[in-house]
Amino acid sequence: MERMLTQQSVESKSAGNVSTLKGALEQLEIDPLAPEFVAAYKREKLEQTTHSLLPDSAWEITEEKFSCWERAELRRMCKNYRVAGRPRIRFWDRRHKQSLLDLPGDAPVIRFWETLWGPLFYTCLRWVRLPLEEVRDAPEFVKAKTREIANLLPDASFTVEQLRSEKKVYDPFLIVSYAEESYYVEVWEEPEFEQKYT
């Protein structure tokens, strides 16, 4: 099974001339992660992480039942992220397809919750992309893989995609890009993904 993103690449004419990212990865015997598996895992992890942040007795407050507090929190979060004067918001409810923040990566998912004892709170999670240089705790085997690829393709760029809440970072993936091609090539601190999809 071929495991690559949907971008097409022009095949290299000779084995010694690596002109595509796909060719470089093949030469290095690096199998990209299947994008459909990554997408499915990201959805699962988003839901799992959301529920791990909740107390057992919490239930979701839908948009129709928002009070002044929920609207004020949204205004606070959207303060500097407006399009045509209106906040860009994406709720978990699938009817809302807009994003909250203009960050690289997927749209954030904001959900409001209530508990039996009264406190209201929210969860805000999003998959974001950062240049590898900005990630402080990338393990050595990830850095070694980027050096291998960069030796063949010096213009390749490396991005880390990670799930973030306002207080914590989860689930890093390494993405390599060159010209019009991009592939997920590594995951770490994710035994669930490795066990399920690799």
Backbone bond lengths (Angstrom), bond angles and torsions (degrees), N, CA, C in turn:
res aa  C-N    CA-C-N  psi(-1)  N-CA   C-N-CA  omega(-1)  CA-C   N-CA-C  phi
1 M - - - 1.449 - - 1.524 108.39 -
2 E 1.307 115.88 129.49 1.458 118.71 179.23 1.516 107.97 -81.95
3 R 1.328 116.98 129.35 1.464 121.84 -174.79 1.515 108.71 -117.94
4 M 1.349 116.26 88.62 1.460 120.16 179.64 1.502 110.26 -148.97
5 L 1.333 116.77 165.82 1.445 120.84 176.97 1.516 109.69 -71.33
6 T 1.311 117.36 169.13 1.455 121.17 -171.30 1.515 113.90 -76.49
7 Q 1.326 119.82 -10.57 1.455 119.69 178.76 1.519 109.94 -62.78
8 Q 1.323 116.11 138.17 1.454 121.58 177.70 1.518 109.14 -91.32
9 S 1.311 116.97 149.53 1.457 120.67 176.87 1.513 109.38 -130.31
10 V 1.309 115.91 155.91 1.459 121.75 175.91 1.519 107.14 -84.89
11 E 1.319 116.67 128.84 1.460 120.96 -178.00 1.525 110.80 -67.54
12 S 1.288 116.52 144.32 1.458 122.56 175.67 1.528 109.38 -68.72
13 K 1.341 117.23 139.94 1.458 120.57 -177.10 1.514 112.26 -76.79
14 S 1.315 118.27 -25.56 1.466 119.66 177.93 1.516 109.01 -137.81
15 A 1.326 114.89 150.84 1.462 119.44 -177.42 1.512 111.50 -62.48
16 G 1.329 119.17 -30.40 1.452 122.00 -177.92 1.518 113.15 -79.12
17 N 1.329 117.07 -17.20 1.464 121.39 -177.46 1.524 108.89 -105.96
18 V 1.309 117.43 95.61 1.451 121.47 -179.28 1.526 107.73 -87.62
19 S 1.336 115.21 107.77 1.459 118.48 -178.06 1.518 112.43 -114.34
20 T 1.320 117.66 -3.90 1.455 120.61 178.75 1.526 109.47 -127.08
21 L 1.304 114.77 157.51 1.457 119.61 176.41 1.525 110.06 -65.47
22 K 1.315 116.22 -41.89 1.466 119.43 178.66 1.530 110.20 -57.46
23 G 1.335 116.86 -44.60 1.461 120.73 178.77 1.517 112.41 -62.68
24 A 1.321 117.17 -41.04 1.468 120.97 178.78 1.526 110.99 -64.15
25 L 1.328 116.97 -43.62 1.462 120.38 179.62 1.525 110.79 -64.52
26 E 1.333 116.83 -40.18 1.466 119.95 177.37 1.522 110.72 -62.96
27 Q 1.326 116.15 -44.20 1.476 119.89 179.58 1.521 110.99 -61.23
28 L 1.317 117.20 -37.26 1.471 121.60 179.83 1.530 112.36 -84.42
29 E 1.321 116.33 -0.90 1.466 122.41 -177.45 1.524 112.22 57.30
30 I 1.332 115.19 42.47 1.464 122.38 175.82 1.522 107.43 -103.56
31 D 1.320 116.36 119.32 1.463 121.16 177.78 1.524 109.34 -91.36
32 P 1.346 117.54 116.85 1.467 119.19 176.54 1.532 110.57 -62.81
33 L 1.318 115.99 151.34 1.459 120.89 175.74 1.522 108.16 -74.45
34 A 1.305 116.79 140.75 1.462 121.38 -179.42 1.529 109.74 -65.66
35 P 1.333 117.76 125.38 1.466 120.01 -176.55 1.524 113.22 -61.87
36 E 1.320 117.93 -33.22 1.467 119.00 178.93 1.523 110.95 -67.31
37 F 1.332 117.55 -33.77 1.456 120.29 176.55 1.524 110.73 -70.34
38 V 1.328 116.43 -40.60 1.465 120.35 178.29 1.529 109.66 -62.31
39 A 1.331 117.33 -45.28 1.473 120.94 -179.16 1.527 110.80 -62.06
40 A 1.330 117.07 -44.53 1.468 120.36 179.10 1.524 110.73 -63.62
41 Y 1.311 116.65 -43.00 1.462 120.43 179.72 1.524 111.34 -63.35
42 K 1.330 116.78 -41.67 1.464 120.32 -179.53 1.526 110.88 -61.16
43 R 1.329 117.26 -42.03 1.475 120.30 177.37 1.525 110.87 -62.70
44 E 1.337 115.88 -47.01 1.471 120.70 -179.79 1.525 111.16 -61.07
45 K 1.323 116.46 -45.11 1.467 120.87 -176.66 1.521 111.42 -67.40
46 L 1.325 117.04 -35.55 1.459 120.74 177.21 1.529 110.46 -61.15
47 E 1.307 116.71 -46.96 1.466 120.94 179.34 1.530 110.86 -66.82
48 Q 1.320 116.87 -44.66 1.464 121.41 -179.86 1.534 111.23 -61.82
49 T 1.313 117.57 -43.73 1.464 121.40 -179.23 1.520 110.61 -67.29
50 T 1.333 116.62 -40.98 1.467 120.02 176.94 1.527 110.08 -55.83
51 H 1.321 116.35 -48.90 1.469 119.65 -177.47 1.521 112.73 -71.23
52 S 1.323 118.00 -25.47 1.459 119.29 176.78 1.534 111.48 -71.17
53 L 1.317 117.29 -20.88 1.463 121.29 179.89 1.533 112.73 -85.95
54 L 1.322 117.59 -6.29 1.465 121.79 -174.56 1.523 112.41 -98.53
55 P 1.330 116.85 146.46 1.470 118.46 166.91 1.537 108.50 -71.36
56 D 1.313 116.52 159.81 1.469 120.77 -176.77 1.519 113.70 -58.30
57 S 1.285 117.71 -32.76 1.472 120.84 -173.12 1.531 113.81 -92.39
58 A 1.304 119.13 12.55 1.467 120.85 -176.88 1.524 111.25 -83.36
59 W 1.328 115.88 145.32 1.455 120.95 172.26 1.524 108.69 -133.58
60 E 1.315 115.26 153.46 1.455 120.75 -172.98 1.528 111.90 -78.23
61 I 1.331 114.73 142.06 1.465 122.09 174.53 1.523 106.31 -97.90
62 T 1.314 117.41 118.51 1.465 120.74 -179.71 1.520 110.06 -79.88
63 E 1.314 115.70 161.99 1.464 121.12 -176.36 1.526 111.76 -57.97
64 E 1.313 117.44 -36.29 1.466 120.60 -179.99 1.531 112.04 -61.70
65 K 1.335 117.73 -24.56 1.466 122.15 -176.75 1.522 112.87 -105.44
66 F 1.335 117.55 14.24 1.461 120.24 178.48 1.516 111.26 -60.72
67 S 1.332 114.84 138.74 1.459 121.50 174.42 1.530 107.99 -102.03
68 C 1.307 116.10 -173.05 1.466 120.79 177.58 1.527 111.31 -60.88
69 W 1.337 117.64 -35.28 1.457 120.73 -178.26 1.529 111.62 -62.56
70 E 1.348 117.26 -48.98 1.460 120.27 -179.36 1.535 110.55 -61.24
71 R 1.328 116.30 -43.18 1.471 119.57 179.97 1.538 110.92 -65.44
72 A 1.341 117.12 -38.81 1.467 120.59 178.38 1.534 110.63 -65.51
73 E 1.329 117.19 -40.91 1.466 120.35 178.04 1.525 110.79 -63.16
74 L 1.322 116.73 -41.31 1.469 119.45 177.50 1.523 110.89 -63.15
75 R 1.331 117.04 -42.65 1.466 119.75 177.99 1.527 110.37 -60.91
76 R 1.328 116.52 -42.54 1.457 120.31 179.06 1.529 110.93 -61.55
77 M 1.319 117.16 -45.60 1.460 120.78 -178.39 1.525 111.91 -69.65
78 C 1.323 116.87 -29.27 1.466 121.24 -175.94 1.521 113.25 -94.94
79 K 1.312 117.55 1.89 1.463 122.36 -171.24 1.527 114.32 -42.36
80 N 1.305 117.62 -52.44 1.460 120.72 -175.91 1.520 113.36 -103.92
81 Y 1.320 116.77 12.81 1.459 119.62 -176.05 1.520 109.29 -125.93
82 R 1.313 115.42 76.40 1.454 121.10 -178.22 1.525 110.13 -119.60
83 V 1.326 114.95 149.23 1.455 121.72 174.49 1.518 106.46 -123.57
84 A 1.327 116.91 122.91 1.462 122.35 -177.99 1.526 110.68 52.03
85 G 1.342 115.93 38.92 1.458 120.73 176.31 1.514 115.38 78.08
86 R 1.323 118.93 -0.37 1.466 121.54 -179.26 1.525 109.75 -117.49
87 P 1.335 118.42 140.97 1.465 120.23 178.90 1.529 110.86 -66.01
88 R 1.341 114.66 144.03 1.459 120.66 175.75 1.513 107.31 -96.80
89 I 1.326 117.36 114.23 1.467 122.28 -171.79 1.527 109.89 -127.69
90 R 1.313 116.31 142.87 1.461 120.58 170.22 1.514 107.89 -129.78
91 F 1.308 116.55 116.13 1.454 122.07 175.52 1.518 107.94 -92.30
92 W 1.322 115.27 166.38 1.450 118.96 177.12 1.520 110.29 -62.63
93 D 1.323 116.96 -33.86 1.453 121.96 178.01 1.527 108.54 -54.60
94 R 1.313 118.29 125.50 1.459 122.10 -172.93 1.528 113.41 -68.05
95 R 1.309 118.59 -12.01 1.462 119.59 177.47 1.515 111.62 -66.74
96 H 1.320 117.52 -23.36 1.459 122.20 -177.78 1.515 109.60 -100.22
97 K 1.319 117.14 114.37 1.462 121.34 -175.45 1.525 111.92 -108.96
98 Q 1.320 118.51 10.70 1.461 120.52 -177.04 1.518 110.78 -90.78
99 S 1.329 116.24 162.31 1.458 120.27 179.92 1.518 110.71 -104.14
100 L 1.322 116.13 159.07 1.468 121.51 179.87 1.516 111.46 -88.84
101 L 1.292 117.21 -54.43 1.463 121.64 -174.02 1.513 110.70 -112.35
102 D 1.265 115.82 153.45 1.460 121.50 -179.98 1.521 110.48 -95.10
103 L 1.318 116.94 52.78 1.462 122.09 179.59 1.516 109.65 -97.95
104 P 1.333 117.02 153.32 1.459 117.28 174.22 1.521 109.60 -65.23
105 G 1.295 116.18 136.34 1.452 120.74 -178.91 1.511 110.89 120.76
106 D 1.321 115.18 -165.43 1.460 121.10 -177.99 1.523 110.99 -77.17
107 A 1.308 115.69 160.51 1.464 121.36 177.71 1.526 109.93 -65.09
108 P 1.325 117.44 140.95 1.468 119.23 177.83 1.524 111.07 -70.07
109 V 1.311 115.10 153.43 1.457 121.35 176.43 1.523 106.66 -115.00
110 I 1.336 114.95 117.88 1.470 121.48 180.00 1.514 107.44 -113.16
111 R 1.317 115.23 127.40 1.462 120.88 178.66 1.521 108.27 -131.55
112 F 1.331 116.23 138.25 1.459 122.21 178.85 1.524 109.05 -103.76
113 W 1.370 113.95 146.14 1.462 120.09 -172.60 1.522 110.35 -136.08
114 E 1.317 114.44 153.82 1.460 121.78 175.23 1.525 107.59 -129.63
115 T 1.344 116.02 151.91 1.461 120.52 179.43 1.513 109.78 -121.43
116 L 1.310 116.25 166.86 1.461 121.33 179.72 1.522 112.26 -60.69
117 W 1.334 116.68 -36.40 1.460 119.70 -176.95 1.518 112.54 -86.79
118 G 1.345 118.10 4.24 1.454 119.72 169.18 1.506 119.65 110.69
119 P 1.342 121.19 -36.62 1.462 118.47 -174.94 1.534 112.44 -62.23
120 L 1.313 114.45 139.89 1.451 121.45 174.38 1.525 107.88 -100.59
121 F 1.307 117.19 145.75 1.456 120.14 176.44 1.518 108.58 -154.84
122 Y 1.327 116.29 172.33 1.459 120.34 178.41 1.518 109.66 -133.74
123 T 1.321 114.39 160.83 1.456 121.55 168.89 1.523 106.81 -117.95
124 C 1.305 116.19 139.98 1.460 122.52 177.65 1.514 107.13 -135.05
125 L 1.319 116.44 112.23 1.458 122.20 -179.90 1.522 109.33 -127.62
126 R 1.324 115.39 147.07 1.461 118.90 175.95 1.525 109.84 -155.66
127 W 1.325 115.08 147.77 1.455 122.06 172.06 1.519 106.75 -87.48
128 V 1.323 116.91 121.76 1.461 121.05 -179.06 1.523 109.63 -122.11
129 R 1.318 115.10 158.68 1.462 121.58 178.82 1.518 109.46 -118.77
130 L 1.328 114.82 130.86 1.466 121.64 178.93 1.522 109.23 -128.69
131 P 1.328 117.06 146.90 1.469 118.19 172.36 1.536 109.12 -60.13
132 L 1.315 116.10 143.29 1.471 120.79 -178.28 1.525 111.72 -53.16
133 E 1.329 117.76 -35.91 1.468 121.01 -178.16 1.532 112.16 -60.85
134 E 1.329 117.33 -25.12 1.468 120.65 -178.48 1.524 113.26 -87.19
135 V 1.317 117.65 -4.47 1.464 121.86 -179.11 1.516 107.82 -95.19
136 R 1.330 116.35 116.64 1.470 121.35 -173.91 1.518 114.20 -75.81
137 D 1.310 117.63 -33.02 1.461 119.55 -169.65 1.530 114.34 -110.47
138 A 1.327 118.13 31.71 1.469 119.83 175.75 1.531 108.73 -67.64
139 P 1.329 118.12 130.70 1.465 120.24 -177.96 1.532 112.34 -69.71
140 E 1.298 115.78 162.50 1.465 121.36 -176.21 1.522 112.34 -62.05
141 F 1.342 118.68 -37.12 1.465 119.02 -179.11 1.526 111.87 -65.69
142 V 1.319 117.62 -27.98 1.463 121.41 175.92 1.531 109.42 -72.12
143 K 1.319 116.43 -44.42 1.467 120.29 178.01 1.528 110.82 -62.50
144 A 1.341 116.90 -38.12 1.465 120.58 178.74 1.529 110.85 -64.28
145 K 1.327 116.28 -40.36 1.465 119.91 178.54 1.523 110.65 -64.45
146 T 1.336 117.46 -40.14 1.471 119.75 178.99 1.529 110.72 -66.20
147 R 1.317 117.43 -36.37 1.472 119.87 177.53 1.529 111.17 -64.86
148 E 1.337 116.50 -40.98 1.463 120.42 177.70 1.526 111.09 -58.83
149 I 1.324 115.66 -47.92 1.471 120.42 -178.74 1.521 110.32 -66.49
150 A 1.323 117.11 -43.26 1.470 121.31 -178.85 1.529 111.67 -64.46
151 N 1.331 117.85 -29.87 1.466 119.90 176.47 1.527 111.45 -63.72
152 L 1.340 116.64 -35.65 1.471 120.45 177.95 1.531 111.98 -84.61
153 L 1.318 116.49 -37.18 1.473 122.15 -177.61 1.528 109.11 -129.63
154 P 1.326 117.85 85.24 1.469 120.53 -176.41 1.534 114.64 -59.29
155 D 1.335 117.49 -23.51 1.464 120.31 -179.80 1.522 113.46 -90.42
156 A 1.322 118.05 3.75 1.469 120.55 178.13 1.531 109.18 -66.34
157 S 1.314 115.66 145.50 1.471 119.82 176.80 1.523 109.00 -115.76
158 F 1.332 114.89 152.29 1.459 121.25 -174.49 1.522 109.51 -124.77
159 T 1.326 114.86 131.06 1.452 122.18 -177.65 1.520 108.41 -129.15
160 V 1.327 115.68 144.56 1.460 120.56 173.90 1.517 107.38 -109.85
161 E 1.326 115.02 126.40 1.464 120.95 175.54 1.522 106.85 -103.95
162 Q 1.329 116.28 128.75 1.462 120.46 -176.94 1.521 110.73 -143.72
163 L 1.314 115.12 148.87 1.458 121.56 175.55 1.520 107.57 -82.78
164 R 1.334 115.76 132.51 1.468 119.74 -178.72 1.517 111.11 -131.14
165 S 1.319 113.80 141.76 1.463 120.34 165.46 1.524 104.90 -105.63
166 E 1.306 117.04 -173.62 1.460 118.64 178.57 1.528 111.57 -70.34
167 K 1.344 117.17 -17.91 1.463 119.81 -175.15 1.518 115.04 -121.57
168 K 1.339 118.95 -12.68 1.460 119.40 -171.69 1.524 110.98 -144.84
169 V 1.328 115.07 155.01 1.460 122.36 176.66 1.530 108.09 -113.20
170 Y 1.336 115.55 136.29 1.465 121.73 -179.76 1.533 108.89 -128.65
171 D 1.302 117.74 157.29 1.457 125.19 159.92 1.525 118.21 53.43
172 P 1.311 119.15 73.14 1.464 119.56 178.24 1.535 113.82 -82.97
173 F 1.324 115.05 136.87 1.465 124.07 171.79 1.517 107.41 -121.30
174 L 1.337 117.55 143.76 1.461 121.90 174.22 1.520 108.57 -100.37
175 I 1.335 115.44 128.90 1.461 122.39 176.81 1.521 107.38 -116.09
176 V 1.327 116.15 132.95 1.464 120.54 174.89 1.527 107.25 -112.36
177 S 1.336 115.92 137.94 1.463 121.96 -179.68 1.522 109.30 -130.39
178 Y 1.320 114.42 143.79 1.463 120.89 176.58 1.521 106.65 -155.13
179 A 1.317 115.82 126.63 1.469 121.23 -175.87 1.529 107.98 54.35
180 E 1.316 118.15 -122.93 1.472 121.55 -178.49 1.527 113.23 -96.82
181 E 1.314 117.91 5.96 1.459 121.50 -176.40 1.523 111.34 -102.51
182 S 1.322 116.14 144.18 1.466 122.85 173.72 1.517 108.70 -144.99
183 Y 1.333 114.98 139.37 1.466 120.59 179.74 1.529 109.72 -141.85
184 Y 1.331 115.41 143.09 1.458 121.22 167.21 1.525 105.37 -79.45
185 V 1.340 116.91 122.84 1.467 118.87 -176.03 1.523 114.66 -120.43
186 E 1.324 118.22 -10.21 1.463 118.82 -178.69 1.516 109.52 -156.71
187 V 1.317 115.54 153.03 1.458 123.51 174.21 1.523 106.31 -140.56
188 W 1.310 116.77 144.83 1.461 119.35 176.46 1.517 108.65 -144.17
189 E 1.319 114.14 161.16 1.465 122.01 -174.61 1.518 111.01 57.38
190 E 1.318 117.39 29.46 1.455 122.16 -178.63 1.517 112.02 -136.57
191 P 1.326 117.90 69.79 1.463 119.30 -178.80 1.532 112.56 -62.19
192 E 1.354 117.33 -30.57 1.466 119.73 178.88 1.521 111.02 -62.18
193 F 1.336 117.13 -46.31 1.457 120.51 -179.97 1.522 109.95 -64.82
194 E 1.306 116.48 -47.12 1.457 120.69 -178.12 1.527 111.28 -60.12
195 Q 1.332 116.83 -40.85 1.444 121.29 -179.11 1.529 110.93 -69.72
196 K 1.326 117.14 -39.06 1.445 122.15 -173.20 1.529 113.37 -83.83
197 Y 1.328 118.09 -38.24 1.454 120.82 -167.41 1.523 116.03 -118.63
198 T 1.322 119.71 -6.60 1.470 117.91 -179.38 1.516 110.93 -111.82
